[in-house]
Amino acid sequence: MLVTKTKRDFPLDRIRNIGIIAHIDAGKTTTTERILFYTGRTYKIGNIDEGTTVTDWMEQERERGITIVSAAITTFWTAKGGPYKDIETRINLIDTPGHVDFTAEVERSLRVLDGGVIVLDSSSGVQSQTETVWRQANKYKVPLIAFANKMDVVGADFLGTIQSARDRLGANALAYNLPIGRENDFKGVVDLLTKKAYVWEGDPSTGSGQSETGAKFAEVEIPQDMVSEVEKYREKLVEEISGTDDVLMEKYLGGEEISVEELKKALRKAVIGNKIVPVLAGSSLRNKGVQPMLDCVVEYLSSPQDIAQVTGQNAATGEEETRLADASAPLSALAFKIQVDPHVGKLTYVRIYSGTLKSGSYIYNSTKQIKERVGRLLLMHANDREEIEEAYAGEIVAAVGLKDTITGDTLCDETAPIILESISFPDPVISLAIEPKTKSDQEKLGYALQRLSEEDPTFRVKSDPETGQTIIAGMGELQLEVLVDRMKREFKVEANVGQPQVAYKETITKPAEGEGKYIRQTGGRGQYGHCLLKIEPLPRGQGREFVSEVVGGAIPREFIPPIEKGVIEKEDTGILAGYPVTDIKVTVYDGSYHEVDSSEIAFKIAASLGLSEAAKKADMILIEPIMKVEVTTPEEFLGEIIGDLSAKRAQILSSESRGNARVIITLVPLAEMHGYATAIRSMSQGRATYYMEADHYEPVPSNITQKIVAASGFTGRVEH
């Protein structure tokens, strides 16, 4: 597909950087395809089942019918009302995955976006991944509007979906419009602020009922049986909007009429301030309700100008600094995604917060303190590209030629260095061994793994020191399966993979002390390292900490970093069963050294020995990933499924009716969930489904720990 030149001369207030986020199968990609069609970016609506969608362009996405990588695309929309009526707005759109295995794609997209559309399934309400993406959006204070999709399916409940968002998300979700009809009778919506009703006819994908803007829709009278309901929910919306603005509140309490313009202006401010989430009804598959949602994106979601400024740390002094969203300010940008493109090589997706980025220029990576050259700049339209000479504050572009920049790095002007808030990602919970089939595959495997781990920050690669095997780890079986498939297709690597393994971790339960002394005399210069360590447990999920409390020169300052390195290496290789040690604080507080024989390697080994000794006194335990599992099943299979979950050490949190199905929410150890997809199909004649995401870590029961330790054959030895 040829990409037409994109109009570049857009003021900041007419740009929207938005993401489409949701639970898997809520209809994100279908909604995105309708947006691209109605905005004129595509001339034919893509179909997931036919593999013709624009944003799901990877072979694996089209084969599986799911989104795997976030895709960026630029399009334009002219709103039909409000302050932006008849004014074209540029929308930089990112379609994100819904499957939890690819949660990193959502996390990094939300970090750089100014607003989002959260798509809800009207027949299911708020689902587990909806809660996850909501938390991610809240973390980065991303304003949201909600699109209650699938109003045409059996069990669709618009008001129930809004209540579900209020109950499960704690969102101040309010109906912005009301559906006319539901299920098979859904045909339109009533806008509560303007009190105008619209109905849709025809199917634009077949050419029937088309107009210049897409599906044909017309303004009609509000159905008589809805008049009182419209008044009721309009009053509720007006009251909530007025409550966010002192002037409007005074008018409201005084019984004065508030104009639609005043209400829209206050609602925009409330949405940007994360005080209100407007909810719109629609059915993307049936081409109904998408245009009003696009109007809301333009009217209520923030532009780069609304963000006004970005805050970071001065790379030299560490003091807080701000950058204005202005093309003439010093450059500040965040690299949020790396992609390996077979045609142009490594692409670095960048959100520019201030200044101007030019093709062929040198920029400063303040995170790594290195200079990089921007070879080319590209505007991305999914997997199509448009080359540009420069990009400005508020834009999202891809740069070619940045060799050492990774996700989360800040790019800036070397004369005004700043480090922006980076992006944090969860630790992997599952791993498997991988080995090349032939010697030629061996050489290609390392390159492929390096490239894929650059792209996906939740994909980790390490070598097992006990077996020499290469271990890959990630967020779930599907993610690892897709990555192995990509190795085969994109990098031509044939490999054998082992069974998925749970990513256990080791930790301590009480404080302890240990002494590490390494002395070796082999003629000539010897080796001498001696340190005293104390360890203490940290709260679950806190990770690791290393502190030096050495005073009086007992250990020279230059040997403290090698001690820390020895501690970290020992924590990585494990002490109890070969799993990484976490939630631990290690303090070196004393030791001794030899004027001639002390060396960095001696202190590194001494630290490793000292940590091992202390840990063995600290009652070490294994902790395991606990998954939040949501099972949706017909009522008749409920008993058998709950019984099976109980046998898997599950903790049942709740069971509720949702439409014609029952939904069980439970916490289950990941170790018990291997092969569950097959098991649940056989228990329910293929009618039950489940969704699983990592929740937290908990101690492994002692009887199971003993088996794991025995099976690991781990010696905990220190290599010298």
Secondary structure, 3 states (H helix, E strand, C coil): CCCCCCCCCCCHHHEEEEEEEECCCCCHHHHHHHHHHHCCCCCCCCCCCCCCCCCCCCHHHHHHCCCCCCEEEEEEEECCCHHHCCCEEEEEEEECCCCHHHHHHHHHHHHHCCEEEEEEECCCECCHHHHHHHHHHHHCCCCEEEEEECCCCCCCCHHHHHHHHHHHHCCCEEECEEEECCHHHCCEEEECCCCEEEEEECEHHHCECEECCEEEEEEECCCHHHHHHHHHHHHHHHHHHHCCCHHHHHHHHCCCCCCHHHHHHHHHHHHHCCCCEEEEECECCCCECHHHHHHHHHHHCCCHHHHCEEEEEECCCCCEEEEECCCCCCCEEEEEEEEEECCCEEEEEEEEEECEEECCCEEEECCCCEEEECCEEEEEECCEEEEECEEECCCEEEEECCCCCCCCCEEECCCCCEEECCCCCCCCCEEEEEEECCHHHHHHHHHHHHHHHHHCCCCEEEECCCCCCEEEEECCHHHHHHHHHHHHHHCCCCEEECCCEECCEEECCCCEEEEEEEEECCCCCCEEEEEEEEEEECCCCCCEEEEECCCCCCCCHHHHHHHHHHHHHHHHHCCCCCCCECCEEEEEEEEECCCCCECHHHHHHHHHHHHHHHHHCCCCEEEEEEEEEEEEEEHHHHHHHHHHHHHCCCEEEEEEEECCEEEEEEEEEHHHCCCHHHHHHHHCCCCCEEEEEEEEEEECCHHHHHHHHHHHCCCCCCCC
